[in-house]
Amino acid sequence: MKKFFYPDNLTAVNLFAKYWNGKDLVILLGVFIISIISFLTLRTWFFFAILIFYAIVSAKVVDNYSITKLVKLYIRYLITDTLLLKWR
């Protein structure tokens, strides 16, 4: 039986998992590849702007919620869901 020894804190691995989930990392990697290709062929920075915007918006901010999830919850609270108040 082989024994494998790992370092106690794997901060490089946990850095991305702390802020983004796997689906977001795949999307960010895809947009990064597209932005590199578009920059090399067309000399445009548009996809880099999309990459930075999506990275900021999809990052987990508070209690494992992303900014997009928080905006959805605020819209549901303010507009779509009714507020029920129960009196004793």
C-alpha atoms as one frame of an Amber mdcrd trajectory, in Angstrom:
protein
   0.000   0.000   0.000   1.372   3.391  -0.991   1.121   6.395   1.275   0.689
   9.855  -0.151   1.549  12.901   1.873  -0.146  16.207   1.112   0.667  19.646
   2.509  -1.552  20.863   5.320  -2.958  23.867   3.500  -3.475  23.831  -0.226
  -4.135  27.526  -0.677  -3.553  27.542  -4.430  -6.248  24.899  -4.940  -8.689
  26.426  -2.478  -8.281  29.960  -3.845 -10.547  29.411  -6.839 -12.956  27.112
  -5.007 -13.447  29.791  -2.386 -14.759  32.333  -4.887 -16.144  30.330  -7.848
 -17.735  26.930  -8.340 -16.770  24.467 -11.066 -19.344  25.649 -13.601 -18.155
  29.240 -13.287 -14.515  28.205 -13.670 -15.324  26.320 -16.884 -17.205  29.356
 -18.255 -14.349  31.678 -17.265 -11.804  29.390 -18.924 -13.880  29.223 -22.118
 -14.327  32.985 -22.289 -10.612  33.421 -21.588  -9.707  31.179 -24.527 -12.172
  32.999 -26.783 -10.807  36.363 -25.650  -7.219  35.320 -26.394  -8.199  34.091
 -29.864 -10.228  37.227 -30.607  -7.421  39.464 -29.411  -4.831  37.708 -31.548
  -6.998  37.761 -34.673  -9.123  40.909 -34.372  -7.211  42.974 -31.768 -10.383
  43.549 -29.730 -10.619  43.805 -25.949 -14.371  43.183 -25.838 -14.192  39.585
 -24.616 -11.678  40.521 -21.920 -14.238  42.996 -20.614 -16.885  40.247 -20.629
 -14.463  37.946 -18.795 -13.753  40.500 -16.063 -17.435  41.404 -15.716 -18.506
  37.742 -15.400 -15.696  37.016 -12.935 -16.813  39.866 -10.687 -20.530  39.135
 -10.944 -20.215  35.370 -10.401 -17.785  35.558  -7.469 -19.115  34.401  -4.110
 -19.357  37.407  -1.854 -21.489  36.907   1.260 -22.397  33.565   2.862 -21.580
  31.635  -0.322 -23.916  33.830  -2.436 -22.789  35.397  -5.683 -23.748  38.912
  -6.716 -26.198  37.563  -9.302 -27.887  35.392  -6.680 -28.150  38.364  -4.309
 -29.700  40.522  -7.054 -32.234  37.767  -7.788 -33.124  37.525  -4.111 -33.513
  41.318  -3.796 -35.764  41.458  -6.863 -37.875  38.611  -5.524 -38.135  40.334
  -2.161 -38.961  43.782  -3.513 -41.110  43.033  -6.558 -42.395  39.519  -7.113
 -42.895  37.864  -3.729 -45.612  39.164  -1.483 -44.759  40.027   2.059 -47.017
  38.265   4.538 -47.306  39.812   7.958 -48.991  37.788  10.668 -50.246  39.463
  13.790 -50.775  37.676  17.054
